[in-house]
Amino acid sequence: MYPICTEQVSMYNVTFEPGCRNNWHKHLSKSGGGQILICIAGYGYYQEDSKERRELKPGDIVNIPVNVKHWHGARIDSWFSHISVEVPGVDVTTEWLEVVDY
């Protein structure tokens, strides 16, 4: 993960190797906050709790509201890169949860 801009809006270039995904997690904030994913290379997945996982490809954009449990990562057969935009807010934190089990 490499920061692109850290003064106004934090943005990170994140690359997952094939089959890699992060744990379930939530972006928390007292006001504002959340995350935006801008998919730039390869193929991956995004899933919110209680919803079907969604396949991601270059050009896709995912808007993740604050306090929504989710995960994202690469397909088993592809590298996957996205720009992660951390939406500004008050007392912004990430709550890391359980491992994605499939």
N, C-alpha and C positions, 0 to 999 in steps of 0.2 A: 504494500500500500504506500503510495507516494503522494504527499500533499501537493496540490496544484496552486491553490490560493488559500491563505489563512487569515486575511485581514477582514474581509467583509462577509464572505460565505466560505466555509471550509469545503474543499472538493478534493477527492482522492481517486487516483487511478488504481483500481483493484483488479488483479488477475488471479483466477482460480485455475489450477491444473485440472485435467480431466477427472471427473468424479468428486472433486473437492467441493464442499459446501460449508457454510458457517452454521452454527447452532441456531435454534429458534431464539429470537430476541425481540425486544421492544425498544423503541426510541421514546424516552419519557421527557416531559417538559411541563412546567407550570403554565406556560402559555407559548404559543408558536411551536416550533420544533417539527420533527418528522424527517423524512429522507426522500430523496429523488435519485433513482438509478437511471443513467443514460448508457444503454448498451452499445459497445463500440466494436467488439470482435468476438468471434466464436459463438457458441450456443450454450445456453444455460437455462436455469429454472428460477422461478419466484413462486412462493406460496404463502398465503395468509392462513392462519388457523381456521379450521372448519370450511375451507374452500379447496377446490381442485388446484393442483400446481399448474402453473402457466409456463410454457416454453418461451424463452427469450432469444432474440436474434439482434444483430446490429441494426441500430435505428430505433429499437423499442425504448420507450420511456415508462418507468414505473413510479407513480406517486404514492408514497407510503405515509399515511397519516400518523400522527403521534399516537402512542399507546396501542398500536396494532401489532400483535404477535405474528412474526413472519420469519422466513429464511430465504436465502438465495445462494446460488452456486452453479457449477459447471455440470453439463451433461457428462455421462460416463465416457463418451467418445470424443469430447471436444474441450479444448481450452476455452475460457470465457473471460472477457474483460468488460468492466463497466466503470463509468465515472460515478462515484458516490457523492452526491451533494447533500451536505448536512444543513437542513433548514434552521436558521437562527431561532432561538427561543430563550426562555428564562429557565435557568437551572436544568439545562439539557444534559441527560445521561443516557447510557445504553444499559439495559438490563439483559444480561446473557442468561439463557435458559437451557433446556435439555438438548441433547444431541438429536439431530434428524435421523430417524431410524429406518430410512428406506432410500 
